[in-house]
Every structure is written in C-alpha cells, then in structure tokens.
C-alpha cells in the first residue's frame, strides 16, 4: 500500500474498532463495567443485557458482539460522499449528498440486525440533519444552530483529516464548514479540532507532539481550555499505566480533569440542566478525554482504546477519537488485525474497503490541491 492508503485504512479500521468495543460499554461507569464483565474489558464482549431487544435503557439496539454503531455508519456515509465528489466538502455537500444517503439507501445496521435506513439508527442529534435540511430547507451553513450540542459531528469527521493530510488548519476549516449543517458551538468546534488532529497524525513522520500542537493551535473557547488542561496533566507522562489499578486511577483522573468543561454532568444518563446547550466555556467530554488517554498511553493504540472503552460514559465515541489519532500516527501495523476481522465479520462490513475508498478519493483531492498550489505559486511569481 502507499503511505496514504495505509493511513486511510488505519484511521477507518481503527476508529471502527474503537466504536465496536466501546459500544458495549457506552453509558456505564467503570465500576459497573467491571462488575458486568468480571473485570476490565480487553476485547469484544457481549451485550450488556442478553435480552437486548426489550431491555432498557438501550433497547432495541444490539450493542456489543463486535457490532459497530452509528459512529461508523455515519463515517462510511461521509466516505461515500467524498468518493462521489472527489473534492473538498462544505455544508452544501451535507445537504445534497449525505442526506440522500441517510434517507434513501437502506443498508445493514448491525445493532438492529436488519436492513434499514441510516436515519432509523442515528441519534436524535443526527436525525436533526434530515429534519432541517430535507424538510426544513434551512441554509446548510446555519442548519446546526438549535441542535443539541454533542459529539455527533466529531464522531464521524476523521475522514476530513485524511483528505487534508499534513494540513491541520485546512482540515479544521473544512470540518467547521461541513458540520455547520449538523452542529453548533462546542460540538462543531470539536469536529474541527479532531479533523485537525487526524490531519497532523497522518502526515509522514508525525509525532504525538505534532498532534497536540495542531489541536492547541486551532482550538477555541472551552474546547481549547479543556485540551490545555489535559495536556498540562498528561503530556509529561513517559510511562503508560501498567496495571489495572493504574488504569482505574487514570480513568478517575481523566474524569476529574475534563469535568469542569463537560456540560453533561456527573451522571451520564441523568444529565444536568445545562447539558448540550451552546456555551463559550464548555467542551464536549469525548475529545479531551480521548486525547488524555492517548497521551497517558503515549500513542499506543491498544492501550488508549481499551482505556476509553473501560471509561464508560460515551465510550464508543471516545474510543473512536482515540483510535483515529493513534491509528493515524502508527498506520495499519498498530491496529490489531484480529479485531478488524472479527468486527468486520460481526458487522457485515468490509472495514478495509472503506479505508481504500477514502484513500482513492483523498488521492484525487490532494492531487488537485497540489495543482492549485502550483498554479497559484506561478501566478504570484508572475505578478510579484
């Protein structure tokens, strides 16, 4: 594979692994996770409730057993839009190409164990995209205003980083434009920052320090403050957690560090009154938590992802973000092939094929970028 193919496949498969592993523990506390599974989760586990079709509060979703969630389904849809357009995307692309995929093309949904529309699986914050753009005819650049502020845009935005490989600022700008159709405030900001981090991670020779620098350079408001707090607490660590007790202590410290910026509050299923409302001082929890686990584990894919999975709360999206960063840095060699195969089989999705599809689109986009840059340089040389 070329460098670009390797990184694209790594980011897509890695994020899907984090999604599937974290989906089984989403919404719970670390203590509840250990009690349910007889210890810390170290791989694919079964559903929280064996009677998942009728159990609450997560019915009717079959989470666990290697099933990807809406994070990966939305990521796949975004990759398909890139593959169709072979160009950078904006909010209008969300309206013109992503919405039709959500409402017009049935596909296998592992958590429903049936073929369904993507719209039928996604959370209300993503259903908002269809309601506002397809039915409300809202200006795509403003459609995200009024939606609940959450990680919904950031959870599937990693492909934006790949098509802007090596240019974090461009990735941030594209993600902010694209996700304006979906999110606002710190939800939209998180999408821009994660795209920038992935763009930095997949650049040849990139280091974890480069990823941190990119995040801090582009982030604003509460998101920037949350990331600075995480970097101050975890960036200096040179020895990753080695025992279960150290992992438990890490999870508690991550929560303590991000809690002042998180609007959801201490009880994930009983959110505070300020949860998911626009703010200049708040951040989604998932992005700084993901970076904290990546920093604590010094970019190790398995360590960071499993730390996110065992953290609970929005474990699948936290693990998606941590995985995308680590996989971007390390390539396909760091994403356990056994996990990719097991999750792909269980979810009836060729995860590597999605990565190759993204790489193909990204290659065309990056080529066009080079040609535009060369033409502009020539023009400036002639007019200087």
Helices and strands as residue ranges (DSSP letters): H 3-23, H 30-37, H 70-85, H 91-93, I 94-98, H 99-104, E 107-109, E 114-116, G 118-120, H 124-130, I 131-135, G 154-156, H 158-163, H 168-178, G 179-181, H 185-201, H 208-218, H 221-234, H 244-258, G 259-261, H 285-296, H 301-311, H 315-330, G 332-334, H 337-347, H 351-383
